[in-house]
């Protein structure tokens, strides 16, 4: 399953075979346990997303809630997307992960895994807990401005 058309998280989870649902649910539980107040869990982009509602963030370039993190069962792996790991938090994330002794399979902001047991769930939880909504909005605006300056 690469992308789901489910409209709710419950529908998404129900689409998954039992084993895949258990793996996604284990990571989802960590995310929900560490997610600061103000973020909403919803389906967007065919993924379970954790986002800042538009009523809080204001308009976005794509008219969608501002995504903080996401979780998905892809065709050949699972992925947890941590948007803040792309910039100044990446080095500390990688360092904390390395200290666990677990192998990190990471793209730009995507941590891929075959089983939830492969993850450093405490590091994932810490990263999810890192920014309250106002801090994330400030971080996002700052990094968007940096990106615009680099594009000029």
N, C-alpha and C positions, 0 to 999 in steps of 0.2 A: 504494500500500500504506500504509494508515494505521496498522494494528495487525496484528502478526503473532502467530500461534499457535505459532510455532517454539519448541521446548524448548531448543535450543542455539544458540549464536552461529553455528556452522557451518551449521545448517539455515536460519537467518535469511538469511545471506549467499547461500546456494544458491537461495533463493526469488527473489532479485533478478535482474533482467535484467543482463547484463554491464556496461553503462554505469553503472547505478545501483550495482551492487556495487563498481565501481572507485571511485566517489565516496565511498561509505561507508567502504571499505577505506582510502582515503588518510587520512581523518580518524581512523579507528580506529588506524592505525599511529602517528599522532602521540600519541594518547591513551595507547596501550600503552607507547610509548617514554618517556613522562613520568610515568606513573602510579606513585606511591609504593608500596612493598611493603605488603602487608596488605589492599589492596582486591582484590575479586574481580570478574572479568568474567563476566557471566551474562545470561540473558534474564529479564526481569521487566517487567510492564506492557506487553508487546508490543514492548519496546525492548531494545537492547543496553544493559545497565546496568553501572556500576562502583560497587560498594557495599562497605560494611563488613559482614562476616558477623555474624549474630545471636549467634554464640558469642563474638564480641568486643564488640559494642555492647550486648548484653543485649536484653531485650524492647523492641519498638517498638509504637506505637499500632496499627499495621496488621499486626503479626506478620510483616513482610517485612524483609529486610536494609535497612539505612540507606543510601539512594542518595546518592552523591557526584556522579556525572555520568552522562549517558546519551547515546545516539546513535541516530538513527532515519532511515529513509527514509519521509517522509510522502507523502501523495498528490501534492502539487504542489511540494514542496520537501524539503530535508533539514533536520535539526535536531540541534544538539548542546546538551545541557542541562547547565548549570554551576550547581549548587545554591548555591555560595558567592557567586555574583555578585549575589545578591538583596539583600545587606545592605551591610556596610561596605566590601566589596571592589568594589562596582559602579563607583564613581567612578574608581578606579585602572584598572579593566578598560577602561572607556570611553576614558579618557585614552590608555592604551597602544595601544588599537585605532585611535583617531583619528590617532595619530602614524604609523601605517602607510600612511595615505591610502586604505585600503579602506573601503567603505561597510559600516556595521553595521546589520543588520536584527535587532533584538533585542526579545523580549518580556521578561517578568519575569526569567526565568533561561534563556531559550531563544534561541539564536543560529540564525536561519534562513538557509539558503543554497541557491543553485541549483547551484553547482559548488564543489568543494573549493578551486579556485583563487580563489574569491571571499573565502575566509577568511584572516584573519591567523593562520596556523597556529602561528607562534611564540608569539603571545599566548595562543592556546588551550593550547598545551603548557605555557606558564608557569603558567596558571591551574590546569591539571590537577596540576602539580607543587607547587602552593602549600602544601597541608596534608598532613602525614603523618597516619595514622589517629588517633593520640591527640589531635593538634591539632584535627582535624575533629570528633571526638567532643566535645571541650570547646567548640568553636565552635557546634556544633549545640545542645548543652545550654544554652549561654548565650542563643542566639537563641530557643530554645523558651521559656525563662523570660521573656524580653522580650515575646514574643508573648502569653503567658499573662497577664502584667501589663497589657498593652494591652487585652486582652479584658475585664478586670474593670471 
